[in-house]
Amino acid sequence: MSDRIKVAVRVRSPQGNGPIVCRASSDTVSLINDDKKSFRISSPQKKAAKEFTYDYCFSPTNSIAQDQAEIYEKLIRGYVLHTLEGYNSCILAYGQTGSGKTFTMMGDQNHEGVVPRFCRELFEVFHICHQDDSNELTTEFQVKCSSFEIYNEQVIDLLSSGSQKRCKIRERADKSTFVEGLEEVDVANVDEIIECIHRGNENRTVRSTHMNQESSRSHAVFHISVYQKETDSKTGTVVECRSTCKLVDLAGSERLGSGDTKMKHEGTSINKSLSTLGRVISLLAEADRHKSPLVPYRESALTWILKENLGGNSNTCLIACVSPENYHESLSTLRYASLTKRVRTSATLNSLSHIEQMEDLKSKLRELQKMVNDKKSTNPGQHILEKRVEDIQRTNFFLEQRMAKEAQISAQVLQTAQQERDALAWITLHIIESFDWGQAESNHEICNRSSQLQKAFEEDLSFFDDAFQKYCA
Ligand SMILES: Nc1ncnc2c1ncn2[C@@H]1O[C@H](COP(=O)(O)OP(=O)(O)OP(=O)(O)O)[C@@H](O)[C@H]1O
């Protein structure tokens, strides 16, 4: 599912001047048009007003509670469903210091922000979706969470007890990245996950600056990973999927002015990583024009961690927070957000039954092929080969069931499955051709099995063709 990053702007008005116009100061006027998607900003010193269009624009009303709820309901709720369906998600809050990023993501005691609302609904929606499950259908649901900050380019675990634990960023074989050694907490219910959110917030590096009493001095990431396993005892079908969601409160861009050396160092580090993020976004936004651009993800810890969410397997959303006291800062945030809108990601269903079982099946077939090839010299016991064939046929049955389900979800997934199936059929034929037909007597049973296997694959192919035609009709 290829889609561009969704981008919304949230305007923070200190006075809460009404739903449409926010006159934050004498020299800046921000206006959200009635369509709630376009945003105009002007200053008397600048002749022409600048206008930008986003997926949503949120202006403050007289009710903070309503504002917090509106952002969640209109923008974020869909990502809970994406996560439960097995897709990776990421929500980022970006903006100048003091513009309301932490307030948007975490909220305060009386006005919960995006992160706690997301976590509450994750559990609630799961239970609603599965309350009618029959006796045959059981669904296992495991949620783990971790929380970390990127402070002066170091990744620090916010949930580890005791002294500050620094962690390293690693790359997996599939090129996605992860933080190694983080404390991952198994959470069984809403209360436990909310407790982790609070624990992480308490440990985050915060300092008072001239713009914000409690300014975040780091980028904070709350990471949720969800594992679901659905077993149908009647058919024996097992469907597994794993998805993740990163909820990111970025540190605010800031002018480096007065302050002690420590604060200046923090400020430099924040600005540097945000400018790398800007460069990464800008290259990805141009990706259509320049095929496979060299994206400098590794240049900062932030972009290295967000690699998958910015340019890979993820549904991603950016909330640009604007505090229009400062025309230039606001304009810069709006431009950054505008550029982000052009970045495309391609979320894929992280269904283990589809990906991993296919891999498993392929490797079993490769093994079988190898055994057949080695047969002349080693002459392995016939029963081992038989067992392998049986294994493959059984796995094949589960896959068939799973694919039939997936046909309802996505024609794209089905198409991929067909291609995979074609490849497997080809390998099977190849195995059969590799038999030493001269020794047919000793191989008689194996040949029979292989022919059955070939037939099963052919049936599968027509099964998938039919399903695909039906889906497209
Ligand atoms: N929409 C809003 N309504 C009411 N108060 C808000 C709103 N947005 C922010 N605030 C308040 O403004 C102050 C600064 O907000 P916040 O800490 O969220 O900014 P920030 O962008 O995270 O800043 P920094 O980058 O410095 O951490 C806080 O006291 C917060 O409660």
The ligand as an ORCA input file, in Angstrom:
! r2SCAN-3c Opt
* xyz 0 1
  N      -2.939     23.723     22.276
  C      -2.556     24.098     23.496
  N      -3.448     24.508     24.371
  C      -3.092     24.876     25.599
  N      -1.812     24.865     26.059
  C      -0.872     24.473     25.229
  C      -1.182     24.051     23.895
  N      -0.040     23.717     23.297
  C       0.940     23.887     24.204
  N       0.449     24.353     25.360
  C       1.241     24.687     26.550
  O       2.355     25.430     26.092
  C       3.554     25.043     26.763
  C       4.609     24.561     25.756
  O       4.113     23.449     25.078
  P       4.980     22.130     24.795
  O       5.897     21.840     25.926
  O       4.048     21.092     24.374
  O       5.846     22.661     23.564
  P       6.932     21.863     22.743
  O       6.689     22.189     21.322
  O       6.922     20.439     23.114
  O       8.254     22.591     23.198
  P       9.774     22.031     23.254
  O      10.186     21.749     21.871
  O      10.522     23.191     23.842
  O       9.761     20.856     24.138
  C       3.146     23.981     27.748
  O       2.948     24.584     29.008
  C       1.827     23.467     27.230
  O       1.013     22.970     28.246
*
